[in-house]
C-alpha cells in the first residue's frame, strides 16, 4: 500500500466538477518550521450537538506550539502558544479575500530566550471546479526574538512571505499541497548588522473525518556578516482515531462491554544541517523535537450482537452501530438482504460525516422548493441524506432524472461510490490496467478505475476463487464490512504514509 503515496499526491490535483465541501486546511502549525498540537478531532457527541462540525472545521484557535530557531547559528528551542485567527474564509462565491493572523508567544526552554511574532496574511482565493487556490501574502509582520541575551528585530520593509496552496475537495477527504517562499531580515541588537533568513518549502496534507495530517519540508539559508548555514526542517502533525471494544470487568453487569473511541494528536519535527556555521562547528548536524502526544476519548455503546453471533461481519456491523453509521435495532438488521441505493447513501453520508441539511416541512414559505429527485419523497428517512450526498457531489441520479432509491446497489457501484467519495480514483495509471481478479472482464467500464484503485489500496480482494462478482447485489453485511474497511483505511493508513514518508524524506 505504501507505493501509492506519490500517485495520491498527483491524483489530488486532477480537477473534477463536484461541489466544494469546507474542511480545515493548512495553518495549524503556522509556516515557520514549528509544530503545534494540531486540531483536535471532534467527538461523535459533539458532531450531533453541532452538525456544522461535519466537514466544516476551522483552523482558528489556540495551539500548544514549539519552534527551533537558528538565528545565532545554533539551534534554540522555543515553547509557547500559537494563536490562529481567520476571517470569513472560503465562501460560496467563486473568489474572494480574507485575512489570517498568526501570533506566536514562546518562552525559553533554557537560557535567556523568548519570541514574539505577529504576522497577518492577506489571502486571495478562487475556485476551479472542486479545487480551491489560496495565495497568502504577508501584509503586516512584527517579530522580535531574544536568543541568549541577543535581540533580533525583524525589518519588515526588507522582508516578504508568500504562500500558494491548492486544495482538492472530495466528499470524504480534502487533500492539499503548497509552496512557500520567504525572506526575513533581522537587525542584531541596536546595531545596523543583520542576519538574513531565506526559505523555500513544500506543504502536503489532508483532512478527513477520521484523521488528518500536515507535513512541511523547508529548505532554509541563514546568512550573517561572517558566517552562513543551511538546513532543512520537516515539521509534521498528525491526528488519528481508533475504536476498541472493551469488555466490562471484572464481571459483566447490565451490558457486556462497550467501545472506546480514541483520538490522538502527535507532532514531531526533524532537521538536518548541511552547512555548519564556523562559530558553531561543534553542534550536531541533525536532531528532532516533538510535542507530547495528546489523547482524548469517548465511550460508545456496543449493541447486543447475539442474533448475529458468528457472522463474518459481526464486528463490522457492531462498530457501525456504535458510531451511529447504522441506526435502528440490530434485531431488525437483515445481514443477507440486498442493500438499496437509498440505504447505502444514508450509511455512507453518515460514515463520511457529510453535513446533513435540516429539512423543513412543506408550508407557505417553501412550497416551491426545488425537487432534486422526483422519486425521493421528503417523507422518506433517507431523504435528507440523499440531498446531502447530492450536494457534496457524492451521489447522482440516473439518466431518467430519478435516484432509484429502492433499487438494490451492486458491489461495483458501492466500491465506486466509496472511492469517488475519497477522491482516490486516480491512484491507478491511465489507461486502466486489467486487475488481478479472475472476473476482471465483468467489471463495468464506468467502474473500472475505481475498482482498480480499491484493489491497489488493498481495500477489496477476490474470494477463494479469485473472483469479486462485481455485478452481484451487495448485501447489508457486505456493505457494512466494506464501509468499515474504508473507515479503518482513513483512520491509519493515509496518516502513516503522509507522516512517515514525508517527515523522514530529505528533499
C-alpha positions as CSV (number, residue, x, y, z in Angstrom):
1,X,0.0,0.0,0.0
2,X,2.9,2.3,0.6
3,X,3.9,2.8,-3.0
4,X,0.8,4.6,-3.9
5,X,1.7,7.8,-1.9
6,X,3.2,9.7,-4.8
7,X,0.3,8.7,-7.0
8,X,-2.1,10.1,-4.5
9,X,-0.3,13.5,-4.4
10,X,-0.6,13.8,-8.1
11,X,-4.1,12.5,-8.2
12,X,-5.3,15.1,-5.8
13,X,-4.6,17.8,-8.4
14,X,-6.9,16.4,-11.1
15,X,-9.9,18.7,-11.5
16,X,-13.4,17.3,-11.2
17,X,-16.6,19.2,-11.3
18,X,-18.1,18.4,-7.9
19,X,-19.2,21.0,-5.2
20,X,-16.7,22.1,-2.6
21,X,-17.1,21.0,1.0
22,X,-15.3,23.2,3.5
23,X,-12.7,21.3,5.5
24,X,-9.9,22.5,7.8
25,X,-6.7,23.2,5.8
26,X,-3.1,24.2,6.2
27,X,-2.2,26.5,9.1
28,X,-2.5,24.7,12.4
29,X,1.4,24.7,12.7
30,X,2.0,28.1,11.1
31,X,4.6,28.3,8.4
32,X,7.9,28.9,10.2
33,X,9.0,25.4,10.7
34,X,7.5,24.9,14.1
35,X,5.0,22.3,15.3
36,X,1.7,22.5,17.2
37,X,-0.6,20.1,18.9
38,X,-2.8,20.3,15.8
39,X,-6.6,20.5,15.5
40,X,-8.5,18.1,17.8
41,X,-10.9,15.7,16.3
42,X,-14.5,16.3,17.5
43,X,-16.3,13.5,19.3
44,X,-19.4,11.9,17.9
45,X,-21.5,13.6,20.6
46,X,-20.0,17.0,19.6
47,X,-20.9,16.3,16.0
48,X,-24.5,15.5,17.0
49,X,-24.7,18.7,19.1
50,X,-23.2,20.8,16.3
51,X,-23.8,19.3,12.8
52,X,-21.6,22.1,11.3
53,X,-18.6,20.1,12.7
54,X,-19.3,17.6,9.9
55,X,-16.8,18.7,7.3
56,X,-16.6,22.3,8.5
57,X,-13.8,22.6,11.0
58,X,-11.9,25.9,11.1
59,X,-8.2,26.2,11.8
60,X,-8.7,29.2,14.0
61,X,-7.8,28.6,17.6
62,X,-5.1,28.4,20.2
63,X,-2.4,25.7,20.0
64,X,0.4,24.5,22.1
65,X,3.5,25.3,20.0
66,X,7.2,24.6,19.7
67,X,9.8,26.0,17.3
68,X,13.5,25.7,16.7
69,X,15.3,28.9,15.7
70,X,18.8,29.1,14.2
71,X,19.4,32.9,14.1
72,X,22.6,32.6,16.3
73,X,24.0,29.7,14.2
74,X,23.0,27.2,16.9
75,X,19.5,25.6,17.3
76,X,17.5,27.3,20.1
77,X,14.1,25.8,21.0
78,X,11.1,27.9,22.0
79,X,7.9,26.6,23.6
80,X,4.7,28.5,23.9
81,X,1.4,29.1,22.1
82,X,0.3,29.7,18.5
83,X,-2.9,31.8,18.0
84,X,-4.6,31.5,14.6
85,X,-7.3,34.0,13.7
86,X,-9.1,33.8,10.4
87,X,-11.7,35.9,8.6
88,X,-14.6,34.6,6.7
89,X,-12.5,32.1,4.8
90,X,-13.8,30.5,1.6
91,X,-17.4,31.2,1.0
92,X,-19.9,30.1,-1.7
93,X,-18.6,32.9,-4.0
94,X,-16.3,32.0,-6.9
95,X,-13.5,34.1,-5.5
96,X,-12.7,36.4,-2.6
97,X,-10.2,37.5,0.1
98,X,-9.8,37.1,3.8
99,X,-7.2,37.6,6.4
100,X,-5.3,35.1,8.5
101,X,-3.3,36.2,11.6
102,X,-0.6,34.0,13.3
103,X,0.6,35.1,16.7
104,X,3.4,33.2,18.4
105,X,4.4,33.9,22.0
106,X,7.0,31.5,23.3
107,X,9.4,31.4,26.2
108,X,12.7,29.7,26.9
109,X,13.5,26.0,27.5
110,X,16.9,27.1,28.7
111,X,18.7,30.5,29.0
112,X,17.6,34.0,28.2
113,X,15.4,33.2,25.2
114,X,11.9,34.3,24.0
115,X,10.0,35.0,20.9
116,X,7.1,37.2,19.9
117,X,5.7,37.1,16.3
118,X,2.6,38.6,14.8
119,X,2.1,38.1,11.1
120,X,-1.0,39.0,9.0
121,X,-1.6,37.3,5.7
122,X,-4.0,38.6,3.1
123,X,-5.4,35.5,1.4
124,X,-6.7,35.8,-2.2
125,X,-8.7,32.7,-3.2
126,X,-10.7,31.3,-6.1
127,X,-12.4,28.1,-7.2
128,X,-11.6,25.9,-10.1
129,X,-14.2,23.1,-10.1
130,X,-13.8,21.3,-6.8
131,X,-10.4,22.8,-6.2
132,X,-9.6,26.0,-4.3
133,X,-6.4,28.0,-4.8
134,X,-5.3,30.2,-1.9
135,X,-2.5,32.8,-2.3
136,X,-1.1,34.2,1.0
137,X,0.9,37.4,1.2
138,X,2.3,38.8,4.4
139,X,0.9,42.4,4.6
140,X,1.8,43.1,8.2
141,X,4.6,41.4,10.1
142,X,6.2,42.2,13.5
143,X,8.7,39.9,15.2
144,X,11.3,40.1,17.9
145,X,13.4,37.1,19.1
146,X,15.7,37.1,22.1
147,X,18.4,34.3,21.9
148,X,20.7,34.1,24.9
149,X,20.6,37.8,25.5
150,X,20.9,38.9,21.9
151,X,17.8,40.6,20.4
152,X,16.9,40.1,16.8
153,X,14.3,42.5,15.4
154,X,12.6,42.0,12.0
155,X,12.9,44.7,9.4
156,X,9.5,44.2,7.6
157,X,10.5,46.7,4.8
158,X,13.2,44.3,3.6
159,X,11.2,41.1,4.2
160,X,8.5,39.2,2.4
161,X,6.5,36.0,2.9
162,X,4.3,34.4,0.2
163,X,2.5,31.0,0.1
164,X,0.3,29.4,-2.5
165,X,-1.8,26.4,-1.7
166,X,-4.1,24.3,-3.8
167,X,-6.9,22.2,-2.1
168,X,-8.7,19.3,-3.7
169,X,-12.1,18.9,-2.0
170,X,-13.8,15.5,-2.2
171,X,-16.9,14.5,-0.2
172,X,-14.8,12.5,2.3
173,X,-11.3,13.9,2.2
174,X,-9.7,17.2,1.4
175,X,-6.1,16.9,0.1
176,X,-3.8,19.9,-0.3
177,X,-0.3,20.9,-1.3
178,X,1.5,24.2,-1.4
179,X,4.7,26.1,-1.9
180,X,6.1,28.9,0.4
181,X,8.9,31.4,0.0
182,X,10.2,34.0,2.5
183,X,13.0,36.4,3.2
184,X,13.3,37.7,6.7
185,X,15.9,40.4,7.6
186,X,16.7,40.8,11.3
187,X,18.7,43.6,13.0
188,X,21.1,42.4,15.6
189,X,20.7,44.3,18.9
190,X,21.0,48.1,18.5
191,X,23.4,47.8,15.5
192,X,22.9,48.0,11.8
193,X,24.2,44.5,11.4
194,X,21.7,42.0,10.1
195,X,21.0,38.3,9.8
196,X,19.1,37.2,6.7
197,X,16.9,34.1,6.6
198,X,15.7,32.8,3.3
199,X,13.4,29.7,3.0
200,X,11.5,27.8,0.4
201,X,9.4,24.8,1.0
202,X,6.7,22.3,0.3
203,X,3.4,21.7,2.2
204,X,1.4,18.5,2.0
205,X,-1.6,17.4,3.9
206,X,-5.1,16.1,4.1
207,X,-8.2,16.3,6.3
208,X,-10.8,13.5,6.7
209,X,-13.4,12.8,9.3
210,X,-11.2,10.1,10.9
211,X,-7.7,11.5,10.6
212,X,-5.7,14.5,9.3
213,X,-2.0,15.3,8.8
214,X,0.2,18.0,7.5
215,X,3.9,17.8,6.7
216,X,6.2,20.7,5.6
217,X,9.7,20.4,4.2
218,X,11.5,23.7,4.4
219,X,15.0,24.5,3.0
220,X,16.5,27.4,4.9
221,X,19.6,29.5,4.5
222,X,20.8,31.8,7.3
223,X,23.4,34.5,6.3
224,X,25.3,36.7,8.7
225,X,28.2,39.0,8.1
226,X,30.8,36.5,9.0
227,X,29.1,33.1,8.8
228,X,26.4,31.1,6.9
229,X,24.4,28.0,7.5
230,X,22.0,25.8,5.5
231,X,19.5,23.3,6.9
232,X,16.3,21.5,6.2
233,X,13.5,21.2,8.7
234,X,10.4,18.9,8.4
235,X,7.6,19.6,10.8
236,X,4.6,17.2,10.8
237,X,1.4,17.0,12.8
238,X,-1.0,14.0,12.6
239,X,-4.4,13.2,14.1
240,X,-5.6,9.6,14.3
241,X,-8.6,7.9,15.7
242,X,-9.2,4.3,16.8
243,X,-12.2,2.3,18.0
244,X,-11.6,-0.5,20.5
245,X,-14.0,-2.9,22.2
246,X,-13.6,-3.3,26.0
247,X,-15.4,-6.0,28.0
248,X,-17.0,-4.9,31.2
249,X,-14.6,-6.0,34.1
250,X,-14.3,-7.6,36.5
251,X,-17.7,-9.2,35.6
252,X,-20.4,-8.2,33.2
253,X,-23.2,-6.0,34.6
254,X,-26.2,-4.9,32.6
255,X,-24.0,-4.7,29.5
256,X,-21.2,-7.0,28.4
257,X,-18.9,-4.2,27.2
258,X,-18.6,-1.0,25.1
259,X,-16.4,0.7,22.6
260,X,-13.8,3.3,23.4
261,X,-13.2,5.9,20.7
262,X,-9.7,7.3,21.0
263,X,-8.5,10.5,19.3
264,X,-4.7,11.1,19.3
265,X,-2.6,14.1,18.2
266,X,1.1,13.7,17.6
267,X,3.6,16.3,16.4
268,X,7.3,16.0,15.5
269,X,9.9,18.0,13.6
270,X,13.2,16.7,12.3
271,X,16.1,18.8,10.9
272,X,19.4,18.3,9.1
273,X,22.1,20.9,8.9
274,X,24.0,20.8,5.6
275,X,26.3,23.8,6.1
276,X,27.5,24.2,9.7
277,X,28.4,27.8,10.6
278,X,32.1,28.3,11.5
279,X,31.4,29.7,15.1
280,X,29.3,26.6,15.9
281,X,31.2,23.8,14.3
282,X,30.6,21.6,17.3
283,X,26.8,21.4,17.0
284,X,25.1,18.2,16.0
285,X,24.1,18.2,12.3
286,X,20.7,16.6,12.8
287,X,18.1,16.5,15.5
288,X,14.4,16.4,16.2
289,X,11.9,17.7,18.7
290,X,8.2,16.9,19.4
291,X,5.2,17.9,21.4
292,X,3.8,15.3,23.8
293,X,1.0,13.2,22.3
294,X,-2.5,14.3,23.4
295,X,-5.2,11.8,23.6
296,X,-8.9,12.2,24.2
297,X,-11.5,9.5,24.4
298,X,-15.3,8.9,24.2
299,X,-17.2,5.9,25.4
300,X,-19.7,4.5,22.9
301,X,-22.3,1.8,23.4
302,X,-22.0,-1.7,21.9
303,X,-25.2,-3.3,20.7
304,X,-26.3,-6.8,21.7
305,X,-25.0,-8.8,18.7
306,X,-26.2,-12.3,19.9
307,X,-28.5,-12.5,17.0
308,X,-25.5,-12.2,14.6
309,X,-23.0,-14.2,16.7
310,X,-20.5,-16.0,14.5
311,X,-21.5,-14.0,11.3
312,X,-18.4,-12.9,9.3
313,X,-19.4,-9.3,9.5
314,X,-20.5,-9.3,13.2
315,X,-17.7,-6.9,14.3
316,X,-18.1,-4.6,11.3
317,X,-21.9,-4.3,11.9
318,X,-21.3,-3.7,15.6
319,X,-18.7,-1.0,15.0
320,X,-21.0,0.9,12.6
321,X,-23.9,0.7,15.0
322,X,-21.7,2.1,17.8
323,X,-20.7,5.1,15.6
324,X,-24.3,5.7,14.5
325,X,-23.5,5.0,10.9
326,X,-26.1,2.2,11.0
327,X,-29.2,3.1,13.1
328,X,-32.2,1.4,14.5
329,X,-32.2,-2.0,16.2
330,X,-29.7,-4.8,15.4
331,X,-32.6,-7.2,15.8
332,X,-34.2,-5.7,12.6
333,X,-30.9,-5.8,10.6
334,X,-31.1,-8.5,8.0
335,X,-27.5,-9.2,7.0
336,X,-28.2,-11.2,3.8
337,X,-30.7,-8.7,2.5
338,X,-29.7,-6.7,-0.5
339,X,-28.9,-3.0,0.4
340,X,-30.7,-0.3,-1.6
341,X,-29.2,2.8,-3.2
342,X,-31.0,4.9,-0.6
343,X,-29.8,2.8,2.4
344,X,-26.2,2.7,1.1
345,X,-26.2,6.5,0.6
346,X,-27.6,7.1,4.1
347,X,-24.9,5.0,5.7
348,X,-22.1,6.5,3.5
349,X,-23.1,10.1,4.2
350,X,-23.0,9.2,7.9
351,X,-19.6,7.5,7.6
352,X,-18.1,10.4,5.7
353,X,-19.6,12.9,8.2
354,X,-21.1,14.9,5.5
355,X,-23.3,17.7,6.9
356,X,-27.0,16.8,6.6
357,X,-29.4,19.7,5.9
358,X,-32.3,20.3,8.2
359,X,-35.4,19.5,6.1
360,X,-38.3,21.9,6.9
361,X,-41.8,20.7,6.4
362,X,-43.6,22.0,3.3
363,X,-45.5,25.2,4.0
364,X,-46.4,28.6,2.7
365,X,-42.8,29.8,2.6
366,X,-41.1,26.7,0.9
367,X,-44.0,25.3,-1.1
368,X,-41.9,25.8,-4.3
369,X,-38.7,24.3,-3.1
370,X,-36.8,22.6,-5.9
371,X,-37.3,18.9,-6.3
372,X,-33.9,17.2,-6.8
373,X,-35.1,13.7,-7.5
374,X,-38.8,13.1,-8.3
375,X,-38.8,9.6,-6.8
376,X,-37.3,10.7,-3.4
377,X,-40.1,11.9,-1.3
378,X,-39.5,14.2,1.7
379,X,-41.2,11.8,4.0
380,X,-38.5,9.1,3.4
381,X,-35.9,8.7,6.2
382,X,-33.2,8.6,3.6
383,X,-34.3,11.9,2.0
384,X,-32.0,14.3,3.9
385,X,-29.0,12.0,3.4
386,X,-29.6,11.7,-0.3
387,X,-29.8,15.5,-0.6
388,X,-26.6,15.9,1.5
389,X,-24.8,13.3,-0.7
390,X,-26.0,15.0,-3.8
391,X,-24.9,18.5,-2.6
392,X,-21.5,17.1,-1.7
393,X,-21.1,15.5,-5.2
394,X,-21.1,12.0,-3.7
395,X,-24.2,10.6,-5.5
396,X,-26.1,11.4,-8.6
397,X,-29.3,10.3,-10.2
398,X,-29.6,8.2,-13.3
399,X,-30.3,9.3,-16.9
400,X,-34.1,9.4,-16.3
401,X,-33.6,12.0,-13.6
402,X,-34.6,9.7,-10.7
403,X,-32.4,8.4,-7.9
404,X,-34.0,5.0,-7.8
405,X,-34.0,5.0,-4.1
406,X,-35.3,1.4,-3.6
407,X,-33.2,-0.2,-6.3
408,X,-30.5,-2.6,-4.8
409,X,-27.0,-1.4,-5.3
410,X,-24.3,-3.6,-6.9
411,X,-21.0,-4.5,-5.4
412,X,-19.1,-2.5,-8.1
413,X,-21.3,0.5,-7.7
414,X,-20.8,0.5,-3.9
415,X,-17.0,0.4,-4.3
416,X,-17.0,3.1,-7.0
417,X,-19.1,5.4,-4.8
418,X,-16.7,5.0,-1.9
419,X,-13.5,5.5,-3.9
420,X,-15.0,8.7,-5.5
421,X,-16.0,9.9,-2.1
422,X,-12.4,9.7,-1.1
423,X,-11.1,11.2,-4.3
424,X,-8.7,8.3,-4.9
425,X,-9.8,7.0,-8.3
426,X,-6.6,8.4,-9.9
427,X,-4.1,6.3,-8.0
428,X,-4.1,3.8,-10.9
429,X,-2.4,4.7,-14.2
430,X,-4.2,5.6,-17.4
431,X,-5.0,3.5,-19.4
432,X,-6.5,1.4,-16.7
433,X,-4.8,-1.9,-16.2
434,X,-6.6,-5.2,-16.1
435,X,-6.9,-6.2,-12.5
436,X,-5.7,-9.4,-10.9
437,X,-9.3,-10.5,-10.4
438,X,-10.3,-13.6,-12.3
439,X,-13.6,-12.0,-13.3
440,X,-12.0,-8.6,-14.1
441,X,-13.7,-8.5,-17.5
442,X,-17.1,-8.5,-15.8
443,X,-16.3,-5.0,-14.3
444,X,-18.3,-2.3,-16.0
445,X,-16.3,0.3,-17.8
446,X,-17.7,3.2,-15.7
447,X,-16.4,1.4,-12.5
448,X,-13.1,0.1,-13.8
449,X,-10.9,2.9,-12.5
450,X,-12.4,2.8,-9.0
451,X,-12.3,-0.9,-8.8
452,X,-8.6,-0.9,-9.8
453,X,-7.9,1.8,-7.2
454,X,-9.6,-0.2,-4.4
455,X,-7.5,-3.2,-5.3
456,X,-4.3,-1.1,-5.4
457,X,-5.1,0.2,-1.9
458,X,-5.9,-3.2,-0.5
459,X,-9.5,-2.3,0.3
460,X,-11.1,-5.1,-1.7
461,X,-9.9,-8.6,-2.7
462,X,-11.1,-11.6,-4.6
463,X,-12.8,-14.6,-2.9
464,X,-11.3,-18.0,-2.6
465,X,-11.6,-18.4,-6.4
466,X,-10.1,-15.0,-7.2
467,X,-13.5,-13.5,-8.1
468,X,-15.2,-10.3,-6.9
469,X,-18.6,-10.8,-8.6
470,X,-18.8,-7.0,-9.4
471,X,-22.3,-7.0,-10.8
472,X,-23.9,-9.0,-7.9
473,X,-26.0,-7.1,-5.5
474,X,-24.2,-6.2,-2.3
475,X,-25.8,-7.4,0.9
476,X,-26.2,-5.3,4.0
477,X,-23.5,-7.3,5.8
478,X,-21.1,-7.0,2.9
479,X,-21.7,-3.2,2.7
480,X,-21.0,-2.9,6.4
481,X,-17.7,-4.8,6.0
482,X,-16.8,-2.6,3.0
483,X,-17.6,0.7,4.8
484,X,-15.7,-0.4,7.9
485,X,-12.6,-1.2,5.9
486,X,-12.7,2.3,4.3
487,X,-13.1,3.9,7.7
488,X,-10.1,1.9,9.1
489,X,-8.1,3.0,6.0
490,X,-8.8,6.6,6.7
491,X,-8.0,6.2,10.4
492,X,-4.4,4.9,10.0
493,X,-3.0,4.2,6.5
494,X,-3.3,7.6,5.0
495,X,-1.7,9.3,8.0
496,X,1.1,6.7,8.2
497,X,2.0,7.2,4.5
498,X,2.0,11.0,4.7
499,X,3.7,11.5,8.1
500,X,6.3,8.7,7.9
501,X,7.3,9.2,4.3
502,X,7.3,13.0,4.3
503,X,8.9,13.7,7.6
504,X,11.7,11.2,7.0
505,X,12.5,12.2,3.4
506,X,15.3,14.7,2.8
507,X,14.2,16.5,-0.4
